[in-house]
């Protein structure tokens, strides 16, 4: 049995205060989440990142090296 290994840099992004904001101003919290996603997607592409999973207001992504 062969084992395939891959070096990866895992990055987790989370919005500070999102849950509290959702409780007070849900529409504004969702607007800010959309804005963040619009910023994150092109940055990940620019630096060779891979969008792995949305985690509510968070994001899990990976890079093939720390230099990316």
Phi and psi restraints in degrees (range 20) as a CNS / XPLOR table:
assign (resid 1 and name C) (resid 2 and name N)
       (resid 2 and name CA) (resid 2 and name C) 1.0 -99.3 20.0 2
assign (resid 2 and name N) (resid 2 and name CA)
       (resid 2 and name C) (resid 3 and name N) 1.0 145.9 20.0 2
assign (resid 2 and name C) (resid 3 and name N)
       (resid 3 and name CA) (resid 3 and name C) 1.0 -111.4 20.0 2
assign (resid 3 and name N) (resid 3 and name CA)
       (resid 3 and name C) (resid 4 and name N) 1.0 124.5 20.0 2
assign (resid 3 and name C) (resid 4 and name N)
       (resid 4 and name CA) (resid 4 and name C) 1.0 -91.8 20.0 2
assign (resid 4 and name N) (resid 4 and name CA)
       (resid 4 and name C) (resid 5 and name N) 1.0 125.0 20.0 2
assign (resid 4 and name C) (resid 5 and name N)
       (resid 5 and name CA) (resid 5 and name C) 1.0 -117.9 20.0 2
assign (resid 5 and name N) (resid 5 and name CA)
       (resid 5 and name C) (resid 6 and name N) 1.0 149.4 20.0 2
assign (resid 5 and name C) (resid 6 and name N)
       (resid 6 and name CA) (resid 6 and name C) 1.0 -141.3 20.0 2
assign (resid 6 and name N) (resid 6 and name CA)
       (resid 6 and name C) (resid 7 and name N) 1.0 130.2 20.0 2
assign (resid 6 and name C) (resid 7 and name N)
       (resid 7 and name CA) (resid 7 and name C) 1.0 -76.9 20.0 2
assign (resid 7 and name N) (resid 7 and name CA)
       (resid 7 and name C) (resid 8 and name N) 1.0 131.3 20.0 2
assign (resid 7 and name C) (resid 8 and name N)
       (resid 8 and name CA) (resid 8 and name C) 1.0 -147.2 20.0 2
assign (resid 8 and name N) (resid 8 and name CA)
       (resid 8 and name C) (resid 9 and name N) 1.0 149.5 20.0 2
assign (resid 8 and name C) (resid 9 and name N)
       (resid 9 and name CA) (resid 9 and name C) 1.0 -107.7 20.0 2
assign (resid 9 and name N) (resid 9 and name CA)
       (resid 9 and name C) (resid 10 and name N) 1.0 119.5 20.0 2
assign (resid 9 and name C) (resid 10 and name N)
       (resid 10 and name CA) (resid 10 and name C) 1.0 -97.3 20.0 2
assign (resid 10 and name N) (resid 10 and name CA)
       (resid 10 and name C) (resid 11 and name N) 1.0 136.2 20.0 2
assign (resid 10 and name C) (resid 11 and name N)
       (resid 11 and name CA) (resid 11 and name C) 1.0 -128.2 20.0 2
assign (resid 11 and name N) (resid 11 and name CA)
       (resid 11 and name C) (resid 12 and name N) 1.0 131.9 20.0 2
assign (resid 11 and name C) (resid 12 and name N)
       (resid 12 and name CA) (resid 12 and name C) 1.0 -117.7 20.0 2
assign (resid 12 and name N) (resid 12 and name CA)
       (resid 12 and name C) (resid 13 and name N) 1.0 128.6 20.0 2
assign (resid 12 and name C) (resid 13 and name N)
       (resid 13 and name CA) (resid 13 and name C) 1.0 -116.7 20.0 2
assign (resid 13 and name N) (resid 13 and name CA)
       (resid 13 and name C) (resid 14 and name N) 1.0 136.3 20.0 2
assign (resid 13 and name C) (resid 14 and name N)
       (resid 14 and name CA) (resid 14 and name C) 1.0 -141.4 20.0 2
assign (resid 14 and name N) (resid 14 and name CA)
       (resid 14 and name C) (resid 15 and name N) 1.0 139.8 20.0 2
assign (resid 14 and name C) (resid 15 and name N)
       (resid 15 and name CA) (resid 15 and name C) 1.0 -84.6 20.0 2
assign (resid 15 and name N) (resid 15 and name CA)
       (resid 15 and name C) (resid 16 and name N) 1.0 119.9 20.0 2
assign (resid 15 and name C) (resid 16 and name N)
       (resid 16 and name CA) (resid 16 and name C) 1.0 -67.9 20.0 2
assign (resid 16 and name N) (resid 16 and name CA)
       (resid 16 and name C) (resid 17 and name N) 1.0 131.0 20.0 2
assign (resid 16 and name C) (resid 17 and name N)
       (resid 17 and name CA) (resid 17 and name C) 1.0 79.5 20.0 2
assign (resid 17 and name N) (resid 17 and name CA)
       (resid 17 and name C) (resid 18 and name N) 1.0 8.1 20.0 2
assign (resid 17 and name C) (resid 18 and name N)
       (resid 18 and name CA) (resid 18 and name C) 1.0 -63.7 20.0 2
assign (resid 18 and name N) (resid 18 and name CA)
       (resid 18 and name C) (resid 19 and name N) 1.0 -44.3 20.0 2
assign (resid 18 and name C) (resid 19 and name N)
       (resid 19 and name CA) (resid 19 and name C) 1.0 -61.6 20.0 2
assign (resid 19 and name N) (resid 19 and name CA)
       (resid 19 and name C) (resid 20 and name N) 1.0 -43.3 20.0 2
assign (resid 19 and name C) (resid 20 and name N)
       (resid 20 and name CA) (resid 20 and name C) 1.0 -63.6 20.0 2
assign (resid 20 and name N) (resid 20 and name CA)
       (resid 20 and name C) (resid 21 and name N) 1.0 -43.1 20.0 2
assign (resid 20 and name C) (resid 21 and name N)
       (resid 21 and name CA) (resid 21 and name C) 1.0 -63.4 20.0 2
assign (resid 21 and name N) (resid 21 and name CA)
       (resid 21 and name C) (resid 22 and name N) 1.0 -39.2 20.0 2
assign (resid 21 and name C) (resid 22 and name N)
       (resid 22 and name CA) (resid 22 and name C) 1.0 -59.2 20.0 2
assign (resid 22 and name N) (resid 22 and name CA)
       (resid 22 and name C) (resid 23 and name N) 1.0 -37.8 20.0 2
assign (resid 22 and name C) (resid 23 and name N)
       (resid 23 and name CA) (resid 23 and name C) 1.0 -68.1 20.0 2
assign (resid 23 and name N) (resid 23 and name CA)
       (resid 23 and name C) (resid 24 and name N) 1.0 -29.4 20.0 2
assign (resid 23 and name C) (resid 24 and name N)
       (resid 24 and name CA) (resid 24 and name C) 1.0 -97.8 20.0 2
assign (resid 24 and name N) (resid 24 and name CA)
       (resid 24 and name C) (resid 25 and name N) 1.0 -40.9 20.0 2
assign (resid 24 and name C) (resid 25 and name N)
       (resid 25 and name CA) (resid 25 and name C) 1.0 -144.4 20.0 2
assign (resid 25 and name N) (resid 25 and name CA)
       (resid 25 and name C) (resid 26 and name N) 1.0 75.8 20.0 2
assign (resid 25 and name C) (resid 26 and name N)
       (resid 26 and name CA) (resid 26 and name C) 1.0 -56.3 20.0 2
assign (resid 26 and name N) (resid 26 and name CA)
       (resid 26 and name C) (resid 27 and name N) 1.0 -45.4 20.0 2
assign (resid 26 and name C) (resid 27 and name N)
       (resid 27 and name CA) (resid 27 and name C) 1.0 -61.8 20.0 2
assign (resid 27 and name N) (resid 27 and name CA)
       (resid 27 and name C) (resid 28 and name N) 1.0 -41.4 20.0 2
assign (resid 27 and name C) (resid 28 and name N)
       (resid 28 and name CA) (resid 28 and name C) 1.0 -68.3 20.0 2
assign (resid 28 and name N) (resid 28 and name CA)
       (resid 28 and name C) (resid 29 and name N) 1.0 -38.8 20.0 2
assign (resid 28 and name C) (resid 29 and name N)
       (resid 29 and name CA) (resid 29 and name C) 1.0 -61.5 20.0 2
assign (resid 29 and name N) (resid 29 and name CA)
       (resid 29 and name C) (resid 30 and name N) 1.0 -43.5 20.0 2
assign (resid 29 and name C) (resid 30 and name N)
       (resid 30 and name CA) (resid 30 and name C) 1.0 -67.8 20.0 2
assign (resid 30 and name N) (resid 30 and name CA)
       (resid 30 and name C) (resid 31 and name N) 1.0 -36.1 20.0 2
assign (resid 30 and name C) (resid 31 and name N)
       (resid 31 and name CA) (resid 31 and name C) 1.0 -63.7 20.0 2
assign (resid 31 and name N) (resid 31 and name CA)
       (resid 31 and name C) (resid 32 and name N) 1.0 -45.0 20.0 2
assign (resid 31 and name C) (resid 32 and name N)
       (resid 32 and name CA) (resid 32 and name C) 1.0 -64.3 20.0 2
assign (resid 32 and name N) (resid 32 and name CA)
       (resid 32 and name C) (resid 33 and name N) 1.0 -36.5 20.0 2
assign (resid 32 and name C) (resid 33 and name N)
       (resid 33 and name CA) (resid 33 and name C) 1.0 -63.5 20.0 2
assign (resid 33 and name N) (resid 33 and name CA)
       (resid 33 and name C) (resid 34 and name N) 1.0 -42.7 20.0 2
assign (resid 33 and name C) (resid 34 and name N)
       (resid 34 and name CA) (resid 34 and name C) 1.0 -62.3 20.0 2
assign (resid 34 and name N) (resid 34 and name CA)
       (resid 34 and name C) (resid 35 and name N) 1.0 -42.6 20.0 2
assign (resid 34 and name C) (resid 35 and name N)
       (resid 35 and name CA) (resid 35 and name C) 1.0 -61.1 20.0 2
assign (resid 35 and name N) (resid 35 and name CA)
       (resid 35 and name C) (resid 36 and name N) 1.0 -44.9 20.0 2
assign (resid 35 and name C) (resid 36 and name N)
       (resid 36 and name CA) (resid 36 and name C) 1.0 -60.8 20.0 2
assign (resid 36 and name N) (resid 36 and name CA)
       (resid 36 and name C) (resid 37 and name N) 1.0 -44.2 20.0 2
assign (resid 36 and name C) (resid 37 and name N)
       (resid 37 and name CA) (resid 37 and name C) 1.0 -63.0 20.0 2
assign (resid 37 and name N) (resid 37 and name CA)
       (resid 37 and name C) (resid 38 and name N) 1.0 -37.3 20.0 2
assign (resid 37 and name C) (resid 38 and name N)
       (resid 38 and name CA) (resid 38 and name C) 1.0 -65.5 20.0 2
assign (resid 38 and name N) (resid 38 and name CA)
       (resid 38 and name C) (resid 39 and name N) 1.0 -30.9 20.0 2
assign (resid 38 and name C) (resid 39 and name N)
       (resid 39 and name CA) (resid 39 and name C) 1.0 -79.6 20.0 2
assign (resid 39 and name N) (resid 39 and name CA)
       (resid 39 and name C) (resid 40 and name N) 1.0 -41.7 20.0 2
assign (resid 39 and name C) (resid 40 and name N)
       (resid 40 and name CA) (resid 40 and name C) 1.0 -67.6 20.0 2
assign (resid 40 and name N) (resid 40 and name CA)
       (resid 40 and name C) (resid 41 and name N) 1.0 -42.3 20.0 2
assign (resid 40 and name C) (resid 41 and name N)
       (resid 41 and name CA) (resid 41 and name C) 1.0 -57.5 20.0 2
assign (resid 41 and name N) (resid 41 and name CA)
       (resid 41 and name C) (resid 42 and name N) 1.0 -52.7 20.0 2
assign (resid 41 and name C) (resid 42 and name N)
       (resid 42 and name CA) (resid 42 and name C) 1.0 -66.1 20.0 2
assign (resid 42 and name N) (resid 42 and name CA)
       (resid 42 and name C) (resid 43 and name N) 1.0 -31.8 20.0 2
assign (resid 42 and name C) (resid 43 and name N)
       (resid 43 and name CA) (resid 43 and name C) 1.0 -66.7 20.0 2
assign (resid 43 and name N) (resid 43 and name CA)
       (resid 43 and name C) (resid 44 and name N) 1.0 -41.6 20.0 2
assign (resid 43 and name C) (resid 44 and name N)
       (resid 44 and name CA) (resid 44 and name C) 1.0 -61.1 20.0 2
assign (resid 44 and name N) (resid 44 and name CA)
       (resid 44 and name C) (resid 45 and name N) 1.0 -44.2 20.0 2
assign (resid 44 and name C) (resid 45 and name N)
       (resid 45 and name CA) (resid 45 and name C) 1.0 -62.8 20.0 2
assign (resid 45 and name N) (resid 45 and name CA)
       (resid 45 and name C) (resid 46 and name N) 1.0 -44.6 20.0 2
assign (resid 45 and name C) (resid 46 and name N)
       (resid 46 and name CA) (resid 46 and name C) 1.0 -58.8 20.0 2
assign (resid 46 and name N) (resid 46 and name CA)
       (resid 46 and name C) (resid 47 and name N) 1.0 -37.8 20.0 2
assign (resid 46 and name C) (resid 47 and name N)
       (resid 47 and name CA) (resid 47 and name C) 1.0 -105.5 20.0 2
assign (resid 47 and name N) (resid 47 and name CA)
       (resid 47 and name C) (resid 48 and name N) 1.0 23.4 20.0 2
assign (resid 47 and name C) (resid 48 and name N)
       (resid 48 and name CA) (resid 48 and name C) 1.0 61.8 20.0 2
assign (resid 48 and name N) (resid 48 and name CA)
       (resid 48 and name C) (resid 49 and name N) 1.0 33.0 20.0 2
assign (resid 48 and name C) (resid 49 and name N)
       (resid 49 and name CA) (resid 49 and name C) 1.0 -86.9 20.0 2
assign (resid 49 and name N) (resid 49 and name CA)
       (resid 49 and name C) (resid 50 and name N) 1.0 159.5 20.0 2
assign (resid 49 and name C) (resid 50 and name N)
       (resid 50 and name CA) (resid 50 and name C) 1.0 -120.1 20.0 2
assign (resid 50 and name N) (resid 50 and name CA)
       (resid 50 and name C) (resid 51 and name N) 1.0 124.4 20.0 2
assign (resid 50 and name C) (resid 51 and name N)
       (resid 51 and name CA) (resid 51 and name C) 1.0 -77.6 20.0 2
assign (resid 51 and name N) (resid 51 and name CA)
       (resid 51 and name C) (resid 52 and name N) 1.0 112.3 20.0 2
assign (resid 51 and name C) (resid 52 and name N)
       (resid 52 and name CA) (resid 52 and name C) 1.0 -94.2 20.0 2
assign (resid 52 and name N) (resid 52 and name CA)
       (resid 52 and name C) (resid 53 and name N) 1.0 -44.7 20.0 2
assign (resid 52 and name C) (resid 53 and name N)
       (resid 53 and name CA) (resid 53 and name C) 1.0 -164.7 20.0 2
assign (resid 53 and name N) (resid 53 and name CA)
       (resid 53 and name C) (resid 54 and name N) 1.0 137.1 20.0 2
assign (resid 53 and name C) (resid 54 and name N)
       (resid 54 and name CA) (resid 54 and name C) 1.0 -79.1 20.0 2
assign (resid 54 and name N) (resid 54 and name CA)
       (resid 54 and name C) (resid 55 and name N) 1.0 138.6 20.0 2
assign (resid 54 and name C) (resid 55 and name N)
       (resid 55 and name CA) (resid 55 and name C) 1.0 -126.9 20.0 2
assign (resid 55 and name N) (resid 55 and name CA)
       (resid 55 and name C) (resid 56 and name N) 1.0 67.5 20.0 2
assign (resid 55 and name C) (resid 56 and name N)
       (resid 56 and name CA) (resid 56 and name C) 1.0 67.3 20.0 2
assign (resid 56 and name N) (resid 56 and name CA)
       (resid 56 and name C) (resid 57 and name N) 1.0 -113.9 20.0 2
assign (resid 56 and name C) (resid 57 and name N)
       (resid 57 and name CA) (resid 57 and name C) 1.0 -88.8 20.0 2
assign (resid 57 and name N) (resid 57 and name CA)
       (resid 57 and name C) (resid 58 and name N) 1.0 2.9 20.0 2
assign (resid 57 and name C) (resid 58 and name N)
       (resid 58 and name CA) (resid 58 and name C) 1.0 -105.7 20.0 2
assign (resid 58 and name N) (resid 58 and name CA)
       (resid 58 and name C) (resid 59 and name N) 1.0 175.1 20.0 2
assign (resid 58 and name C) (resid 59 and name N)
       (resid 59 and name CA) (resid 59 and name C) 1.0 -147.0 20.0 2
assign (resid 59 and name N) (resid 59 and name CA)
       (resid 59 and name C) (resid 60 and name N) 1.0 137.8 20.0 2
assign (resid 59 and name C) (resid 60 and name N)
       (resid 60 and name CA) (resid 60 and name C) 1.0 -113.8 20.0 2
assign (resid 60 and name N) (resid 60 and name CA)
       (resid 60 and name C) (resid 61 and name N) 1.0 125.8 20.0 2
assign (resid 60 and name C) (resid 61 and name N)
       (resid 61 and name CA) (resid 61 and name C) 1.0 -140.1 20.0 2
assign (resid 61 and name N) (resid 61 and name CA)
       (resid 61 and name C) (resid 62 and name N) 1.0 168.2 20.0 2
assign (resid 61 and name C) (resid 62 and name N)
       (resid 62 and name CA) (resid 62 and name C) 1.0 -138.4 20.0 2
assign (resid 62 and name N) (resid 62 and name CA)
       (resid 62 and name C) (resid 63 and name N) 1.0 158.0 20.0 2
assign (resid 62 and name C) (resid 63 and name N)
       (resid 63 and name CA) (resid 63 and name C) 1.0 -132.4 20.0 2
assign (resid 63 and name N) (resid 63 and name CA)
       (resid 63 and name C) (resid 64 and name N) 1.0 152.2 20.0 2
assign (resid 63 and name C) (resid 64 and name N)
       (resid 64 and name CA) (resid 64 and name C) 1.0 -81.1 20.0 2
assign (resid 64 and name N) (resid 64 and name CA)
       (resid 64 and name C) (resid 65 and name N) 1.0 -14.3 20.0 2
assign (resid 64 and name C) (resid 65 and name N)
       (resid 65 and name CA) (resid 65 and name C) 1.0 -157.4 20.0 2
assign (resid 65 and name N) (resid 65 and name CA)
       (resid 65 and name C) (resid 66 and name N) 1.0 161.3 20.0 2
assign (resid 65 and name C) (resid 66 and name N)
       (resid 66 and name CA) (resid 66 and name C) 1.0 -69.4 20.0 2
assign (resid 66 and name N) (resid 66 and name CA)
       (resid 66 and name C) (resid 67 and name N) 1.0 -23.9 20.0 2
assign (resid 66 and name C) (resid 67 and name N)
       (resid 67 and name CA) (resid 67 and name C) 1.0 -72.0 20.0 2
assign (resid 67 and name N) (resid 67 and name CA)
       (resid 67 and name C) (resid 68 and name N) 1.0 -22.1 20.0 2
